Amino acid sequence: METIRLSTDVYNDAKIYAEQQKVSVDEFIVSLICNFGKKAKRKYQMKPIQELSPVLQEIANMPRLGTLDEDDVNGDKARWEYYREKHELE
């Protein structure tokens, strides 16, 4: 078990609030920490294409020609074909 040190004023404020809520100071502090952790876990949001680096913009705007093969679920074959043509690779 770990110990958290609080100033007397902060502890007294927490104690008053906890009593009003009919919980212990420990339960109140734990609930604050848990709630803060939930708010801190934000879902990833993709930036608009205009804010991405030029390389990522190019990849995002890569033409998607035709349909993917059944065994090319992630589009790897199509991506390599695109790059082969674009960079004249063999």
LUMZA-661552 format. One line per 2 residues: number of its first residue (from 0); their letters; for each residue y, z, x of C-alpha. Coordinates in Angstrom, 2 decimals, padded with zeros to 5 digits. Example, Ala and Ser with C-alpha at 12.3 -4.5 7.8 and 13.67 -1.06 7.14 Angstrom:
// residues 2
0) AS) -004.50 007.80 012.30 | -001.06 007.14 013.67
// end
This chain:
// residues 90
0) ME) 000.00 000.00 000.00 | 003.45 -000.93 001.27
2) TI) 006.68 000.99 000.82 | 010.02 -000.47 -000.16
4) RL) 013.14 001.45 000.80 | 016.06 001.40 -001.61
6) ST) 019.42 003.06 -001.37 | 019.79 006.10 -003.60
8) DV) 022.29 004.30 -005.84 | 020.02 001.32 -006.34
10) YN) 017.02 003.53 -007.02 | 018.97 005.60 -009.54
12) DA) 020.13 002.46 -011.35 | 016.56 001.17 -011.43
14) KI) 015.35 004.55 -012.69 | 017.89 004.58 -015.54
16) YA) 016.98 001.04 -016.57 | 013.25 001.76 -016.33
18) EQ) 013.62 004.84 -018.54 | 015.50 002.78 -021.13
20) QK) 012.67 000.23 -021.09 | 010.03 003.00 -021.22
22) VS) 008.36 001.89 -017.99 | 008.04 003.47 -014.58
24) VD) 010.36 002.49 -011.74 | 007.33 000.97 -010.00
26) EF) 006.48 -001.19 -013.03 | 010.11 -002.27 -013.33
28) IV) 010.38 -003.28 -009.65 | 007.02 -005.08 -009.75
30) SL) 008.11 -007.02 -012.85 | 011.34 -008.04 -011.07
32) IC) 009.41 -009.30 -008.07 | 006.90 -011.17 -010.22
34) NF) 009.61 -012.77 -012.34 | 011.55 -013.81 -009.25
36) GK) 008.42 -015.39 -007.79 | 007.85 -017.42 -010.95
38) KA) 011.43 -018.70 -010.91 | 011.19 -019.55 -007.22
40) KR) 008.16 -021.79 -007.82 | 009.88 -024.91 -008.99
42) KY) 008.08 -028.08 -009.82 | 008.58 -030.97 -007.47
44) QM) 011.06 -033.52 -008.70 | 011.24 -036.94 -007.14
46) KP) 014.67 -038.03 -005.98 | 016.13 -041.19 -007.47
48) IQ) 015.09 -044.26 -005.45 | 018.69 -044.72 -004.24
50) EL) 018.52 -041.34 -002.45 | 015.29 -042.11 -000.57
52) SP) 015.19 -043.41 002.99 | 015.20 -047.21 003.33
54) VL) 011.51 -047.23 004.29 | 010.54 -045.25 001.18
56) QE) 012.77 -047.45 -000.98 | 010.94 -050.49 000.34
58) IA) 007.55 -048.93 -000.41 | 008.64 -047.84 -003.89
60) NM) 009.96 -051.31 -004.63 | 006.90 -053.08 -003.23
62) PR) 005.83 -055.77 -005.68 | 002.68 -054.96 -007.56
64) LG) 001.04 -058.33 -007.95 | -002.09 -058.92 -009.94
66) TL) -004.56 -056.23 -010.85 | -006.30 -053.79 -008.57
68) DE) -009.97 -054.08 -007.78 | -012.16 -051.42 -009.36
70) DD) -012.91 -050.02 -005.90 | -009.20 -050.03 -004.93
72) VN) -008.10 -047.12 -007.11 | -005.27 -046.05 -004.77
74) GD) -004.09 -049.60 -004.14 | -004.96 -049.47 -000.43
76) KA) -006.37 -053.00 -000.29 | -003.39 -054.42 -002.17
78) RW) -000.95 -052.54 000.07 | -002.62 -053.81 003.26
80) EY) -002.64 -057.36 001.90 | 001.08 -057.08 001.15
82) YR) 001.84 -055.86 004.68 | -000.38 -058.52 006.26
84) EK) 001.57 -061.24 004.46 | 004.96 -059.67 005.05
86) HE) 004.46 -059.09 008.79 | 002.24 -062.15 009.33
88) LE) -000.67 -060.06 010.54 | -004.23 -061.30 010.76
// end
